[in-house]
């Protein structure tokens, strides 16, 4: 109801489209990059639990460590690690871009789009490379 | 150029000169959070790269290998710095997310302070674990 009111012209009463209407609005790449930076940041924060568990287990002894390492080496563990590694690469690469923006560099529309594509490609590529080398090392 | 100018840009400002001198802005807390987030981010770039490289080297390692790795003094120091910086940066970042999406003031305070308590607790536990291994206790 409030949607209808907001979307109605003040005099004519005609229906006006809301913009951006999130159900039909395609987010531009910079917006996707921005919300992905935030989501990966939240994911990495939750992922610190795994880091803390791994270290505490290592300090507790071989049995506790074997439990933690067994979980990380399980299919669910590999899936979590894949997500964590990608989030780390994305957040790190995009974070460097944010630092450059804060310093006043690369703020034009061209570099912003180009950087968005590069970071998506590089983060996925580096994730595959990281997991591949780790799998090969086992 | 107006004589009433206090912005340095030739336009009269609604802000008092003392407010401008304090530099705390509308949020009344200045740029400390912003700077701390950037400085911790910059520190985490090399630390994260080092950590990922180390973890790849430790893939499939047993307990003894992890203990030996963490016992190296350089690794001990870098891990402690990594843990402290990571949880500091995480708490600063989560605060910004909460401030954007939680509009009930008391809930914002509770969630934010709760996250900071949790971050300090986890950081202290992880650092103790590293020290315990490194010092061979």
Boltz contact constraints between the chains, C-beta under 6 A:
constraints:
  - contact:
      token1: [A, 41]
      token2: [B, 93]
      max_distance: 6.0
  - contact:
      token1: [A, 45]
      token2: [B, 90]
      max_distance: 6.0
  - contact:
      token1: [A, 45]
      token2: [B, 94]
      max_distance: 6.0
  - contact:
      token1: [A, 52]
      token2: [B, 122]
      max_distance: 6.0
  - contact:
      token1: [A, 52]
      token2: [B, 125]
      max_distance: 6.0
  - contact:
      token1: [A, 52]
      token2: [B, 126]
      max_distance: 6.0
  - contact:
      token1: [A, 55]
      token2: [B, 126]
      max_distance: 6.0
  - contact:
      token1: [A, 55]
      token2: [B, 129]
      max_distance: 6.0
  - contact:
      token1: [A, 56]
      token2: [B, 125]
      max_distance: 6.0
  - contact:
      token1: [A, 56]
      token2: [B, 129]
      max_distance: 6.0
  - contact:
      token1: [A, 58]
      token2: [B, 66]
      max_distance: 6.0
  - contact:
      token1: [A, 59]
      token2: [B, 129]
      max_distance: 6.0
  - contact:
      token1: [A, 59]
      token2: [B, 132]
      max_distance: 6.0
  - contact:
      token1: [A, 59]
      token2: [B, 133]
      max_distance: 6.0
  - contact:
      token1: [A, 62]
      token2: [B, 63]
      max_distance: 6.0
  - contact:
      token1: [A, 65]
      token2: [B, 63]
      max_distance: 6.0
  - contact:
      token1: [A, 92]
      token2: [B, 48]
      max_distance: 6.0
  - contact:
      token1: [A, 95]
      token2: [B, 41]
      max_distance: 6.0
  - contact:
      token1: [A, 133]
      token2: [B, 56]
      max_distance: 6.0
  - contact:
      token1: [A, 134]
      token2: [B, 56]
      max_distance: 6.0
  - contact:
      token1: [A, 134]
      token2: [B, 59]
      max_distance: 6.0
  - contact:
      token1: [A, 137]
      token2: [B, 59]
      max_distance: 6.0
  - contact:
      token1: [A, 138]
      token2: [B, 59]
      max_distance: 6.0
  - contact:
      token1: [A, 138]
      token2: [B, 60]
      max_distance: 6.0
